[in-house]
């Protein structure tokens, strides 16, 4: 008799589909077919246009000096408080917004008019806006070539503050919070505007964040009014500092926060999800996994720390109004914050400088975060849309069956699965043709009960969408 601790050979042999093809194979990596019908004809891109080569070139194009120029300009407006001067040409949020619009327009001229610049606005009153004030975003739109209604967004907020959130007059340089994010947005626009993408990319510079996340709502409302199918919002807020108040210096990691269950989940959906799982697999969460995989494959000495939480504890950011609108969204933030430089009056106490000044932004670190954003936008906008109407079955059988709605133009699909306690997708197989064309894959001898499953969509030239988790809990 084998000891109780000896794994059963019989069980291992009974599950051949579980040979361990590991995490995040490159989108074009070959793999066996899920149902034994042979690999799909897709995903064989090679040479200069292969996804990894494109992403590498995009990452290489990020220029720390361009980021510095944006930071210097924005800090130079003195304060960018939402309620500050909107008329002055040199000081206040009005001047900062107009300069941002000028930058987008200059980038648009360089790409033959590939960016449309719009300034959606709402007049807002609230706890931190006692009298009606206009909250205006500055937004550039790069239309997709084949599916312009599908939209991926990068955002950051241009407004800044000091200790008193209602103080609209004293200097509030906001170099890290959040000129750093705005610099990433503008640099992504400069680089990606040189290329064409299947889906639309939107670059959003938002106002009103510190007064109550108003600018995020303005853009989310605008997206809904335009009928955009928003696949992702990457909200960058506080992304330029690598020297933590806790004494840790770390320029090799960035946090990506993602909600676990959808903000719009209904009680009935919650009941099904609570029973069968899905609390770890919102589309936002699988967007975070997508970013972690891209960083792993593309960037050097830089990784994503996925945080399974909507934002920092009890705090918020402009990704929240997107989530509340039903759009997948994540927050990107440095790993070790220094609270002596966030939301602080400029001063020195006991020899310690307070305030969010330019001299303490780490340009090399900000460049890495910008690279992660740019390659994520490019990968999302080049790939097919995430899989739709994904359903799963196979209870009380030895096989797992996945079905979905096949999309025109999709060259193939990849089935992913992972242990229920694993943070990242672990195993994958291409869904063999013709099953993939019918929107169906069977994993022989893979037990539905023991894993979480998902499916991604592949383009003919090797781009891969984020993984969709079955049912309402995971749908994009
Ligand atoms: Zn902020």
Boltz pocket constraint, residues with backbone or C-beta under 6 A from the ligand:
constraints:
  - pocket:
      binder: B
      contacts: [[A, 157], [A, 177], [A, 178], [A, 209], [A, 237], [A, 238]]
      max_distance: 6.0
